[in-house]
Amino acid sequence: MTRSRRPRILVVNDDGIHGIGLLPLIAVLSGLGEVTAVVPERERSADSHCLTLRRPLRVTLLRPGLYMADGSPADCARIGALEIVKRPDLAVSGVNNGFNLGSDVIYSGTVAGATEATLLGIPALSVSRGQGRTQDFRPASELAGKIAAQILRRGLPQGVCLNLNVPPLSGRRLRGVRITALGRRIYGKKVTARRDPYGAPYYWLAGRYISGFPDKGTDVTAVRDGFASLTPLHVDNTHRPTLKLLKRWDL
């Protein structure tokens, strides 16, 4: 990044064009650089890291700096970074309406947006806010802006993105930021089976009960205690200790 221009910042999300956390995030990041948002036309929560490969993607310019795509969050990050913004200095995904803690990151479209940017060599941050009584996403956006400024200044290691989770608290009540590891989430395992008017079965996989183990040093525990959690994620999923184990197998 040269000093003669403002940083180019790409914003994506998985809550779509009507996501409540989109505009507050754009407003804050606009103080740091030139912001372009490329977001899905509808909510794409739990889309994980899927890419659209079997049909063309349609992208609509809604107003200067704001695009809507009929694809996934990872699609938005990829087309935004390679075609619309063309090598942004930073990608920020969010602000998601709901936490992405622990194993949520496997399913999360919000995290996938940041991860796709990371795979393209772009420093990236995913941002989520817990669901609460109020719909004020400004405190979470402002904290995201502070972290984004640090990333622009310091950079990130290759293959690493950051995952920020902010409790649904006012700025005064937020106790600070903890640097954390991923925690352990507990999901409901009930599958709801029903039948349509023609007698054919269909199923709901979404469970209502989600909780977590209060392990020390994890994102789950941090937000429970009133702190925002900041977790470094790596795109290399290799479990290296098991490499030695597998080499002893009779293959």
Order of alpha helices (4+ residues) and beta strands (2+ residues): beta-alpha-beta-beta-beta-alpha-beta-alpha-alpha-beta-alpha-beta-beta-beta-beta-beta-beta-alpha-beta-alpha
